[in-house]
């Protein structure tokens, strides 16, 4: 927390004020009282402290409220360049790094490839080097790096910061927090990458005003993050919440990496779609083409050009994804679903089929649930990771 104190109540009040400013600035002291429920004297005292440590700034009188009688109220907002957080997403084959300021603006980004079988120590060294450089640059600007958020694929013990199992990385029981904390002198927070994607979207993305959010990432695997009103990010009792990709949607279906049959991930992941298309083209044509040049992008493009096999594969995959999404909608009733990942998730053609399938399998289709694209695309995990660090230390 930016202000170190012995009172949990004061800490909570400060966070309340800063969150309210984040989502409502510029804002007057009077409006802060109304939105936070705090007394004018409490707000004034805390505002003085926050001004002293430069986490907020005063903008001057609100010209819109100058009605000719008395002085118009002075407006306040966060000082975006006073504090920042670093974020790192460790994906199946890439490392995304960046820095976010207090308002969620990206100040720096970098994406590096991760080689198959690359050791965790090598990845941690890259993160350490980047964060140390950014910390030094921020100090030159009189800003402070308050923490590092790390988004990792697979199962995560968030309390201890351990990546319990990441099949796409080949990692098991890697203590990410311990490894990075021993290299850096700032707090480190670790969570599942797609859960943090959802957090970043809810705090700083286009879905920040949604009543409830389901975030789905489709690529090498299928991940899901859920944010609910009054609850926040859903982790579950044992940190395994949101594993949509390993829900069975086709009993007796293809074997998944997790060892079960018929998981959604085994049906719509990149590998699954490419394999399904190759099987169909082998049946319906004498030459299926070079499988090494095949990707989800090329399959979607083929469907856009009228390829019957590509269309059939993608329609079936859209049906399976719609079943999974409809199940979540029936249970959680969100106001918005955000999709991110490859062309299957983002193409207008496949998006139409996904929407249709979701509607068909819902219990009630009266309420309109928006399906939209993620705000930060390839930086989504990094933004979510940095958001988690800001949330822990500032908000």
C-alpha positions as CSV (number, residue, x, y, z in Angstrom):
1,X,0.0,0.0,0.0
2,X,1.3,3.5,-0.8
3,X,0.6,4.8,2.7
4,X,2.0,2.5,5.4
5,X,-0.2,2.5,8.5
6,X,-1.4,0.3,11.3
7,X,-5.1,0.7,10.7
8,X,-6.9,-1.8,8.4
9,X,-9.9,0.6,8.3
10,X,-7.7,3.5,7.1
11,X,-6.1,1.2,4.5
12,X,-9.5,0.2,3.3
13,X,-10.7,3.8,3.1
14,X,-7.6,4.9,1.1
15,X,-8.2,2.0,-1.4
16,X,-11.9,3.0,-1.6
17,X,-10.9,6.6,-2.5
18,X,-8.3,5.6,-5.0
19,X,-10.6,3.1,-6.7
20,X,-13.4,5.7,-6.9
21,X,-11.0,8.2,-8.4
22,X,-9.8,5.6,-11.0
23,X,-13.3,5.0,-12.2
24,X,-14.9,8.5,-11.8
25,X,-12.1,11.1,-12.1
26,X,-12.0,14.0,-12.3
27,X,-14.1,14.1,-9.1
28,X,-14.7,16.6,-6.3
29,X,-14.3,15.9,-2.6
30,X,-18.1,16.2,-2.2
31,X,-18.7,13.6,-4.9
32,X,-16.1,11.3,-3.3
33,X,-18.0,11.5,0.0
34,X,-21.2,10.4,-1.8
35,X,-19.6,7.6,-3.8
36,X,-17.4,6.2,-1.0
37,X,-19.8,6.7,1.9
38,X,-17.1,8.4,3.9
39,X,-17.5,11.6,6.0
40,X,-16.2,14.9,4.6
41,X,-13.6,15.1,7.4
42,X,-12.3,11.6,6.6
43,X,-12.1,12.3,2.9
44,X,-10.3,15.7,3.5
45,X,-7.8,14.1,5.8
46,X,-7.0,11.2,3.5
47,X,-6.8,13.5,0.4
48,X,-4.2,15.6,2.2
49,X,-2.0,12.5,2.7
50,X,-2.5,11.3,-0.9
51,X,-1.6,14.8,-2.2
52,X,1.6,14.8,-0.1
53,X,2.8,11.5,-1.5
54,X,1.9,12.6,-5.1
55,X,-0.5,9.7,-5.8
56,X,-3.2,12.2,-6.7
57,X,-3.3,15.7,-8.0
58,X,-5.6,18.7,-7.8
59,X,-6.8,20.1,-11.1
60,X,-8.5,23.3,-9.9
61,X,-12.1,24.5,-9.9
62,X,-14.8,22.6,-11.8
63,X,-16.0,25.2,-14.4
64,X,-19.1,23.1,-15.2
65,X,-20.4,23.7,-11.7
66,X,-19.8,27.4,-11.4
67,X,-23.3,28.8,-11.1
68,X,-22.2,32.3,-9.9
69,X,-22.7,31.7,-6.2
70,X,-19.7,30.6,-4.1
71,X,-16.6,28.9,-5.3
72,X,-16.9,25.9,-7.6
73,X,-15.6,22.6,-6.1
74,X,-12.0,21.7,-6.9
75,X,-11.5,18.5,-8.9
76,X,-9.1,15.6,-8.1
77,X,-7.6,12.8,-10.1
78,X,-4.9,10.2,-9.9
79,X,-1.4,11.3,-10.8
80,X,-0.9,8.6,-13.5
81,X,2.9,8.9,-13.6
82,X,3.6,8.7,-9.9
83,X,3.3,4.9,-9.4
84,X,3.4,2.0,-11.8
85,X,3.4,-1.8,-11.8
86,X,5.2,-4.3,-14.1
87,X,3.4,-7.2,-15.6
88,X,4.7,-10.5,-17.2
89,X,2.7,-13.2,-19.0
90,X,4.4,-16.5,-19.4
91,X,2.5,-18.1,-22.3
92,X,2.9,-21.5,-24.0
93,X,5.5,-20.1,-26.4
94,X,6.0,-16.4,-25.6
95,X,6.9,-14.0,-22.8
96,X,5.0,-10.7,-22.7
97,X,6.4,-7.9,-20.5
98,X,5.2,-4.4,-19.8
99,X,4.6,-1.5,-17.4
100,X,1.2,0.1,-16.5
101,X,0.7,3.4,-14.8
102,X,-2.0,4.1,-12.3
103,X,-4.7,4.7,-14.9
104,X,-3.9,1.5,-16.8
105,X,-2.0,3.1,-19.6
106,X,0.8,0.9,-21.0
107,X,4.1,2.7,-20.6
108,X,6.3,0.0,-22.2
109,X,5.8,-3.4,-23.8
110,X,7.9,-6.2,-25.1
111,X,7.2,-9.7,-26.4
112,X,9.9,-12.4,-26.5
113,X,9.6,-16.0,-27.8
114,X,9.9,-18.9,-25.4
115,X,11.6,-22.0,-27.0
116,X,10.0,-25.4,-26.5
117,X,11.3,-26.9,-23.3
118,X,12.9,-23.7,-22.1
119,X,13.8,-23.9,-18.4
120,X,12.0,-21.7,-15.9
121,X,15.3,-20.1,-14.7
122,X,15.9,-18.7,-18.1
123,X,12.4,-17.2,-18.3
124,X,12.8,-15.7,-14.7
125,X,16.2,-14.2,-15.7
126,X,14.5,-12.4,-18.7
127,X,11.8,-11.1,-16.4
128,X,14.3,-9.9,-13.8
129,X,16.4,-8.1,-16.4
130,X,13.4,-6.3,-17.8
131,X,11.9,-5.3,-14.5
132,X,15.2,-4.0,-13.2
133,X,15.7,-1.8,-16.2
134,X,12.1,-0.4,-16.0
135,X,12.6,0.2,-12.2
136,X,15.7,2.3,-12.9
137,X,14.0,4.3,-15.6
138,X,11.0,5.0,-13.4
139,X,13.2,6.3,-10.6
140,X,14.8,8.7,-13.0
141,X,11.3,10.1,-13.6
142,X,10.6,10.3,-9.8
143,X,8.1,7.5,-10.1
144,X,7.9,4.3,-8.1
145,X,7.5,0.7,-9.3
146,X,5.2,-0.8,-6.7
147,X,5.2,-4.5,-7.7
148,X,5.3,-7.2,-10.3
149,X,2.4,-9.3,-11.5
150,X,3.0,-12.6,-13.2
151,X,0.4,-14.4,-15.3
152,X,1.2,-18.1,-15.9
153,X,-0.7,-20.7,-17.8
154,X,-2.1,-23.7,-16.0
155,X,-3.0,-24.4,-12.4
156,X,-1.7,-21.8,-9.9
157,X,-1.6,-21.8,-6.1
158,X,-2.1,-18.0,-5.8
159,X,-1.4,-17.8,-2.0
160,X,2.1,-19.3,-2.4
161,X,2.7,-18.2,-6.0
162,X,3.3,-21.7,-7.2
163,X,2.6,-22.8,-10.8
164,X,1.3,-26.3,-9.9
165,X,0.9,-27.6,-13.4
166,X,1.3,-26.0,-16.8
167,X,1.0,-28.8,-19.5
168,X,1.6,-26.4,-22.4
169,X,4.9,-25.4,-20.8
170,X,5.9,-28.7,-19.2
171,X,6.2,-27.0,-15.8
172,X,5.1,-28.6,-12.5
173,X,5.3,-27.1,-9.0
174,X,7.4,-24.1,-9.9
175,X,7.5,-21.5,-7.1
176,X,7.3,-18.4,-9.3
177,X,7.0,-15.9,-6.4
178,X,10.0,-17.3,-4.5
179,X,12.2,-17.4,-7.7
180,X,11.4,-13.8,-8.7
181,X,11.3,-12.3,-5.1
182,X,14.8,-13.6,-4.6
183,X,15.9,-11.7,-7.7
184,X,13.9,-8.5,-7.2
185,X,13.1,-6.2,-4.2
186,X,9.4,-5.5,-5.0
187,X,6.3,-7.5,-4.2
188,X,5.4,-10.3,-6.6
189,X,1.8,-11.6,-7.2
190,X,1.1,-14.7,-9.3
191,X,-2.1,-16.0,-10.9
192,X,-3.5,-17.9,-13.8
193,X,-3.0,-16.0,-17.1
194,X,-6.6,-16.0,-18.3
195,X,-8.0,-15.1,-14.9
196,X,-5.7,-12.1,-14.9
197,X,-6.8,-11.3,-18.5
198,X,-10.3,-11.0,-17.1
199,X,-9.1,-8.8,-14.3
200,X,-7.3,-6.4,-16.6
201,X,-10.4,-6.2,-18.9
202,X,-12.7,-5.5,-15.9
203,X,-10.4,-2.8,-14.4
204,X,-9.0,-1.0,-17.5
205,X,-10.7,-2.5,-20.6
206,X,-13.9,-1.9,-22.5
207,X,-15.8,-4.2,-20.1
208,X,-15.1,-2.1,-17.0
209,X,-18.8,-1.2,-16.6
210,X,-20.1,-4.8,-17.1
211,X,-22.2,-6.3,-14.3
212,X,-20.5,-9.6,-14.7
213,X,-17.8,-10.8,-17.0
214,X,-16.7,-14.1,-18.6
215,X,-13.4,-13.9,-20.4
216,X,-12.4,-16.8,-22.7
217,X,-9.0,-17.3,-24.3
218,X,-8.9,-19.7,-27.3
219,X,-5.5,-20.8,-28.7
220,X,-3.1,-23.6,-27.8
221,X,-5.5,-24.3,-25.0
222,X,-8.8,-22.9,-23.7
223,X,-8.8,-20.7,-20.6
224,X,-11.5,-18.8,-18.8
225,X,-11.6,-16.0,-16.3
226,X,-14.7,-14.9,-14.4
227,X,-15.5,-11.6,-12.6
228,X,-18.7,-11.4,-10.7
229,X,-20.4,-8.4,-9.0
230,X,-19.7,-8.2,-5.3
231,X,-17.2,-11.1,-5.5
232,X,-14.6,-9.9,-8.0
233,X,-12.2,-12.4,-9.6
234,X,-13.5,-16.0,-9.1
235,X,-10.7,-18.3,-8.1
236,X,-12.6,-21.1,-6.4
237,X,-11.9,-22.8,-3.0
238,X,-8.7,-24.5,-4.3
239,X,-7.6,-21.9,-6.9
240,X,-8.9,-24.0,-9.8
241,X,-11.9,-21.9,-10.8
242,X,-12.5,-21.1,-14.4
243,X,-11.2,-24.3,-16.1
244,X,-13.7,-24.2,-18.9
245,X,-11.2,-25.9,-21.3
246,X,-11.4,-29.1,-19.2
247,X,-15.1,-29.3,-19.0
248,X,-16.5,-32.4,-20.8
249,X,-18.7,-31.3,-23.7
250,X,-18.5,-34.6,-25.8
251,X,-18.4,-37.7,-23.6
252,X,-16.2,-40.3,-25.2
253,X,-14.6,-37.7,-27.5
254,X,-10.9,-37.2,-28.3
255,X,-8.3,-37.5,-25.5
256,X,-7.2,-34.2,-23.9
257,X,-3.7,-33.4,-22.7
258,X,-5.1,-33.7,-19.1
259,X,-6.0,-37.4,-19.8
260,X,-9.8,-37.0,-19.9
261,X,-11.9,-37.5,-23.0
262,X,-14.1,-34.9,-24.7
263,X,-12.8,-31.8,-23.0
264,X,-13.6,-28.5,-24.8
265,X,-9.9,-27.9,-25.2
266,X,-9.5,-31.3,-27.0
267,X,-12.2,-30.2,-29.5
268,X,-11.4,-26.5,-30.2
269,X,-7.7,-25.9,-29.5
270,X,-5.4,-25.0,-32.4
271,X,-4.1,-28.6,-32.5
272,X,-7.6,-30.0,-32.4
273,X,-8.9,-27.8,-35.3
274,X,-5.9,-28.5,-37.5
275,X,-6.2,-32.3,-36.9
276,X,-9.9,-32.2,-37.6
277,X,-9.4,-30.3,-40.8
278,X,-6.7,-32.7,-42.0
279,X,-8.9,-35.7,-41.3
280,X,-11.7,-34.2,-43.4
281,X,-9.6,-33.2,-46.3
282,X,-8.0,-36.6,-46.3
283,X,-11.5,-38.1,-46.8
284,X,-12.8,-35.6,-49.3
285,X,-9.8,-34.9,-51.5
286,X,-6.8,-36.7,-52.8
287,X,-4.4,-34.0,-51.8
288,X,-4.8,-32.4,-48.4
289,X,-1.9,-30.0,-48.8
290,X,1.2,-29.6,-46.7
291,X,0.2,-29.9,-43.0
292,X,3.2,-27.9,-41.9
293,X,1.7,-24.8,-43.5
294,X,-1.7,-25.3,-41.9
295,X,-3.0,-23.1,-39.1
296,X,-6.2,-21.9,-37.6
297,X,-5.8,-18.7,-39.6
298,X,-5.6,-20.6,-42.9
299,X,-8.6,-22.8,-42.0
300,X,-10.7,-19.7,-41.2
301,X,-9.5,-18.0,-44.4
302,X,-10.5,-21.2,-46.3
303,X,-14.0,-21.1,-44.7
304,X,-14.3,-17.5,-45.7
305,X,-13.6,-18.6,-49.3
306,X,-16.3,-21.2,-49.2
307,X,-14.2,-24.3,-48.3
308,X,-16.8,-27.0,-47.3
309,X,-14.4,-28.9,-45.0
310,X,-13.1,-25.8,-43.3
311,X,-16.7,-24.6,-42.8
312,X,-17.8,-27.9,-41.3
313,X,-14.8,-28.1,-38.9
314,X,-15.3,-24.5,-37.6
315,X,-19.1,-24.9,-37.3
316,X,-18.7,-28.0,-35.2
317,X,-16.1,-26.2,-33.0
318,X,-18.4,-23.2,-32.7
319,X,-21.2,-25.5,-31.5
320,X,-18.9,-27.0,-28.8
321,X,-17.8,-23.6,-27.6
322,X,-21.4,-22.4,-27.6
323,X,-22.3,-25.3,-25.3
324,X,-19.6,-24.4,-22.9
325,X,-20.5,-20.7,-22.9
326,X,-24.2,-21.4,-22.5
327,X,-23.5,-23.5,-19.5
328,X,-21.6,-20.7,-17.8
329,X,-24.3,-18.2,-18.8
330,X,-27.0,-20.5,-17.2
331,X,-25.0,-20.7,-14.0
332,X,-23.5,-17.2,-13.6
333,X,-25.7,-14.9,-15.7
334,X,-23.0,-12.4,-16.8
335,X,-23.8,-9.3,-18.7
336,X,-20.8,-9.7,-21.0
337,X,-18.7,-12.4,-22.6
338,X,-15.2,-11.4,-23.9
339,X,-13.4,-13.6,-26.4
340,X,-9.7,-13.4,-27.2
341,X,-7.1,-15.6,-29.0
342,X,-6.8,-16.9,-32.5
343,X,-8.9,-16.4,-35.7
344,X,-11.5,-19.0,-34.6
345,X,-12.4,-16.8,-31.6
346,X,-12.2,-13.5,-33.4
347,X,-13.3,-13.9,-37.0
348,X,-16.7,-12.3,-37.8
349,X,-17.7,-15.6,-39.6
350,X,-17.0,-17.9,-36.7
351,X,-18.2,-15.3,-34.1
352,X,-21.6,-15.5,-35.7
353,X,-21.7,-19.3,-35.3
354,X,-20.5,-19.1,-31.7
355,X,-23.2,-16.6,-30.9
356,X,-25.9,-18.7,-32.5
357,X,-24.8,-21.8,-30.6
358,X,-24.6,-20.0,-27.3
359,X,-28.1,-18.7,-27.8
360,X,-29.5,-22.1,-28.7
361,X,-28.1,-23.8,-25.6
362,X,-29.1,-21.1,-23.1
363,X,-31.9,-21.7,-20.7
364,X,-33.3,-18.2,-21.2
365,X,-32.4,-16.1,-24.2
366,X,-34.5,-13.1,-23.3
367,X,-31.6,-11.1,-21.8
368,X,-29.0,-9.9,-24.3
369,X,-25.5,-10.9,-23.5
370,X,-22.8,-9.1,-25.5
371,X,-20.0,-11.1,-27.1
372,X,-17.1,-8.7,-27.6
373,X,-13.4,-8.7,-28.4
374,X,-10.7,-8.2,-25.7
375,X,-9.3,-4.7,-25.4
376,X,-5.6,-5.4,-25.2
377,X,-5.3,-8.4,-27.6
378,X,-1.7,-9.8,-27.5
379,X,-0.9,-7.7,-24.3
380,X,-4.0,-8.9,-22.4
381,X,-2.2,-11.2,-20.0
382,X,0.5,-8.7,-19.2
383,X,-2.0,-6.0,-18.6
384,X,-3.9,-8.3,-16.3
385,X,-0.8,-9.2,-14.4
386,X,0.2,-5.6,-13.8
387,X,-3.4,-4.9,-12.8
388,X,-3.1,-7.5,-10.1
389,X,0.0,-5.9,-8.7
390,X,-1.7,-2.4,-8.7
391,X,-4.7,-3.9,-7.0
392,X,-2.6,-5.5,-4.3
393,X,-0.4,-2.5,-3.6
394,X,-2.6,0.5,-4.5
395,X,-6.2,-0.2,-5.0
